Amino acid sequence: MPSDRKDTAKLQTLILLSCCTLTPAVANDDFSGDSLDLSDSFEADYSFLLEEPVPEVLSTTKLRQPKSRVPGSTTVIRGSLIRDLGILNLAEVFRLVPGMTVGHVGSNSPVTSYHGTVAYEQRRLQVQIDGRTAYQPNLSNVDWNTMPVAIENIERIEVSRGPNAAAYGINAFLGTINIITKSPADTEGVNLHSSYGGLGHKQLFGSTGNTGDDYDWRLSYERRGSDGFDYRFDDNDNKVSFHDGYALNFFSYDAIATLNNRNAVEVRAGVTDGTDEDDRRRIGEEFGALNDPDVDVRDYYLQATWRYTQSENHFLHLMTSYQDYDRTQAWRTCPQGLGVDFCADVNQNLNESRLELELQDTLIITPDFRIVSGLGYREDRFESDTFFNGKGANYQSRVFGNFEYTPVNWVTFNAGANWETTTTVDETFLSPRVAANFHLTDNQTLRFVYSEAVRTPDAFEQEADWGYRVTNLSPDAFAFLEEQRVGPSVQGSGDLTEEQITSREISYFGQFRLGNGLLSTEVKYFNDDLRDVIAGVLNVEEWTIGNNVALDQQGVELEASLEYPDTQLRLTYAYLDQDGRYTGPPTPEETHRFIRLESRLSAKHSGSFVWIQDYAWDLSSATAFYYVEEFARGPFKRADLRVAKAVYTPRLSYDVAVIFQHYFHDTPPVSRENNIEDPNQVFIEAGLRF
């Protein structure tokens, strides 16, 4: 490990020095700039990179800030880049983020992680769609397949790479993902898109909308489908087919009503329904499932936001949302090895809901001194006979604030904190963040960031009461067991405490003109201490979780792009040095297992490279390479190529494209259940707009 740390230090120093020696060709005499208008929409293409000296982000502090003032490294991925690369699934986008890894663990559901520490349950990232919390309330999991946002509707995705509890609260432990969709004002007309290809991929999207003087709206529909992976290995190492596809429908409505020059209301609503397949053999032969326990998905959400502009320097917004997640999963079981014939119906039905309110006030005292503050309240409810033996609820309330102050043109200070109370542990927590951004030149910034955050256990970790209630029993001799719990069961201990992280960051951001192009680069060094990490097995037959792991992490991340009018190059790289130790009760034989469970998605080296090229006759190509040196079972390496042709006419435009994917690895990198027969996958897509 010492040699690795020396190599890391050398790499960081060389990259930083090489970036700092470049001379920017763009000057901005009034560096402090004008006040930022939060009502402005983001551009829909890359033109702002060639017109503005420094791009802006919104998510890190809830203030709209140029990257030179942001208190932490933030990756911005524009929707046009996602579509140009031919990315077909939302989770795949995060392969473009330095330090993030994407994998599949035993099912068709992708998992994403920043700096590892998760595999099945993605518990330590805050995920939002247009300001609405998007992860499941009580299992703190992110179901990317059922995420109610179409790639065609995405304006941009902002990823705050580092603890962000100061702005977003408890679950923003390792970072924040904010998915920002296009404004209805920018999507007038009809947009149709479809793609089809390998692994049974099928996607159909359509939207229509209109704009007016005071009301803009968009209605969207999407159909997503996949056959899942080709095969898995059974306990005897035999190849068997894998029943793990999905077929889902999404409806959404987005509207903005401008009431007058001070008041506007945004309304968003959506419904999801469909089937998420599950293989009966994954449950285990001892449960004797007779049919595949497919999950019937029924979700919906409602969101309303009132925006009030008191003056050009004072803004208010009140957001409220309600989400309901309904999962029905039932099967017939005839357990083996009992010595008698016994069959029954069992289920893993679960209903979750979340009510969320947030009041936010933004005050621009001067262009160099800005404050955002607010109040938040959240109510998470759950009902499941299987997972909770009934119903329950948890409540969170918080107060947050952040100020940005630029006393002189060569330094900007940010300080913020979130005070939060939650019933999952009946305690209150303060999560602070402070940062100093030193502006070496108008387009070069050196940041120093310190932050602390906590993550409290979710309802399932803390309050699980897991067991299977049987119905419709046969033979009739077992009727006395009707509606009773039979078989293995487990209860959460209820004594879990909060996870804690202390994070330190030194990062550099710079932008430079290269002829008629623009070079952007961001280099980050981080040093994180994670304590009381909740680790272990969550299984009805084995429940071993506790605050029993400590992790020390340090590393370097690089993100760079070079953009010309017809050419875009993008490079990311991440180095992670992770050291874990067991801190729980004396169980020497289990020590290595707990640490291994929290590092299945950790990778020492990872990165991506992108090249997008426009040609004559509206032809274009996009090449991408994604690389992870080593997961639990091996590396991940994939190359993508997309070739597209677009046609533009006064009344309509359309495009057609073909996408090639080649996997360089033979062994599934994370789980032996996720196997692809053919390393070469082909997809076709077409779009029409009028």
C-alpha angles and dihedrals in degrees: 000000000000091000090050090053091050090051090049092051092049092049092049093049094048094049093046094048093047091052095046094052093061117099118225118230096203122078131193112191095191097052096172090065131193125302114282118249106223092196094066115107121228120255116262096223141034096271093104089066090065095042106039122059094217128021120231134233130197107188108064099072101000086251117108101244138170111244089250089068101037114115096229145011113296127183117211117198114185121216091236090059091051091052095042090056092051093237105176103186127048096229091057089067091074093065082079092062117089111241095018123112130192127203147147121243114197098318145048091270112103121222127206129200141180111215091350121262095133138070115157100011115048094204107151106058126082109222121191137177112204090336095312117121106246108185119096110273107228106023091043089221130141114225101198094180093060096038104135099229128096120220088229090062097049116113096180143327121226119199117192102205104210140037109318103174089121087074105023109024137230105350094048086087102134100011149317131258114199116186110199117195128207118274114251085236088068098047105060115155132020126320121186126181136168137177133184135177152095126019089022094293112175127169132170124179133178134169137174130187147158138210130214141168093277108005131055124177143174131193117197137185128187133180117198125186140166138169091218125218123347101237148341135209121251125214090278093053092252120144112247131174117263121226099204111121130120140212116195137172125207128193122182139173124197126182140167121202117193105206096181139322091294106036133057133165127207120200125191128176135167145173129205126192136161145087130298108194124226126188116237090219091064089066091061134254091258088068091053098212111193097193136031108270096227116184119238106213121208115166135155139173138195124195133176128180126189115201121195124188108199092175139334087278102041128061135172131189133181117197126187128176140173124198131184124195115192119183121179115188119165136158143170115251134193105181117217128228098033095114091231136070108261128162133170145158117255133173147192096212115165134179120190131175137181131200114193133181130179132178115195130186122194119193125183104198092174131344086263099046120053132163133195121187138159154148129254137192130185133183119192119190131186138185126185132137089202104046102027105015089234136348139310146154143223129204134208131185128178148175120211140178144167133186129198117202129180106185093172130013095256100058139042124191125204124187126172143154142186122214111197140172125197135181094219088083100006093234140111126237137196118208113189134186130187128180140176119202114197112200105215089182134345090281103030126076134179114202132200113191133180122182142163129201142170135208118203121208115268122240094266095050092047105031107024116148099178123185141118123256113205128218138172092032127190138235099037090237087080095052090111088071093060111136091003127124112253130181130012120357138172138192128208114246094232091216101097116129133203125290115235134207131186112193133190123188135185112184140167128210125188140165126195138180115239105185105295091343136082129229116203123184136175125184122187133190115191136184116188132180115200117191135184091014111185105237138159142076123318104199132130089236096040123030113173107147121138143136089279111127134074121193130194114196133181134161151124130265129193129193121177137164134184115196131188126169091266102020134059125184123183131180133183130179134173133189118194127188108189125183118185134185135182115245102171133099117314106284103136095176091058099044098096092044096060092050092046091053090057095048104048091110095036115114128188093208128021138149151135140231127205132188120182119182131185119206137186120288090037093288120146140175133200125196124188135177122193122194137183114173099210138355123176093289104023147305130314117222126164136162123202129194125187123185117188140180121200129194123198126194131166092259104033145000132209140179139194127198143175123213126202123194124188123188114207095193126077100193118068103250099220112017132022089220095067106076131157118203098203119043089204117074126180129198134180127203138181135187137192129191130182 
